[in-house]
């Protein structure tokens, strides 16, 4: 072989790798294959990471359907509900999310938003009180300035 280096075949066989395939692997092809696999797994990661709350559309662009599982499939929990992509295939590239999980996540998001709104509301009330105090102080200062201008 013209690879320019020697491979210890005892080590290759110990790993359980096919020695012919290992020796004939083109480094450029291996790099392309590795990058393609990495891109695929990154995409799967992004898709699973985006499955939070109640989605309107799948990542493929199709709308999500609300479906019920037949009683035979889940005999312990008949009629389990899902948000499922219209073009669903079990390849990890489409959404099929249990209804309960989506609703729980959405409620969690809403609780967080409500907490943030309450914090903003308390800040607004505090700022309104401070604004009224500053207005009263400005009016006192205006009265004092006009008293000093015309009184002197």
N, C-alpha and C positions, 0 to 999 in steps of 0.2 A: 504494500500500500504506500502511497505517496503522501501520507499525512505529515511526516516529518517528526513523529514522536512515537514512542512505544507505549502500549497499554498492557499492564499486567493482567492477563486473562484470568488468573486465579482470583483476583479481586473482583473482576466483572462477574464471574460465575458465582462468587460468594454473595454478591448483591442480588442475584437472580435476574440479571439483565441479559437479553439476547446479545451475544457478542458480535454477530454479523451486523445487526442493526446499529449497535453502538459504534462500531468501527466505520460504518458507511454513512453516518449522520453528517450532513454538511453543516458547518457552523452557522452559515448565513440562514439556512433553512431552519435550524434550531432556534435562532434568534427571532425570526419571523413568527415561528410557531409559539414561542414563549410570549411575544408581544401580543399576539392574537388571543391567547388564553388569558393574559392579564387584562386586556381590554374587555373580554367577555365577563370575567369575574368582577371587574370594576362596575360594569353595567348592572350586573345582578345586585351588587352591593348598593348602588344608587337607587335601584328599583325598590329593594326591600327597605331601604332607609326612607323612601318617600311614602311608604304605605302607613301613613299616620292619619287618624281621624277619618271622616267620611269624605271620600274622594268623589268628584263629579265625573272624571274621565280617567281611563287607563293610560299608561305611558305610551301605548301604541296609538292613542288617539280615539279609540272606540269608547262609547258610553258604557257606564256600568249598569248592570241589571240587578234588581233585587230579587233573589231567588230563594226558594226553600228546598232543602234536601229532602228526598223522599224518606218516608218512615223506615223503609227496609235498610237504608244505608246507615242511619244512626238510630238503632232500635232503643238505645238508652236515652236519646234526646231527639224524639221525632220532630220533624219540621224545623230543624236548625236553619237559620237564615244566614245568607251570605250577600256581600256585594261582589258581583262577578263581572268580569269583562265580557263583552258580547262575543269576542273572538277567543275565548279562554282556551289555552292549551297548557298543560302542566310542564312548562319549560322554564318557569321563573321569570318570563318576560311579560306576564300579564297579571292583573290583580285578581285575587280571589280571597277576600278578607271576611272573616266571620263578623256578622252584624254586631254582636255584643262587644267585640274588641273595638270596632270602629266607633261605636256609640260611647264606650267608656273613654277612649282617647279624646273624642270630641268634647265630652263633658269636662275632662281634665283641662283641655285648652280653654274652654269657656270659663272655668273657675279661675284660671290664671289671668285671663283677660279681665274678669270681674274684679279680682284683687287689685290689678293695676289701675282699673278705673276708680276704685274706691280710694286708692292712694292719691291719684290725681285730683279727685274731688276734694279730699281733705286739704291738699296743697292749694287748690283754688280758693277754698273757704278761708284758709290762713292768709293768702295773698289779698283777698277782698278786704279782710279786717285791717291788714297792714296798709292797704290803699286808702281806706277811710281815715285811718289815723294820720297818714301823710297829707291827705287833703285838708283835714282839720288844722294841721300844723301850718300848711301853706297859707290858709286863710288867716290864721293868727299873724303870720309873718307879713302878709300883705297889709293887714290892718295896722300893724306896728310901723311899717314903712310909710304908709300914708299919714299916720299920726306924726311921725318924725318930719316928713316933708312939709306938711301944712301947719303943724304946730310950732315949728321953730321960727 
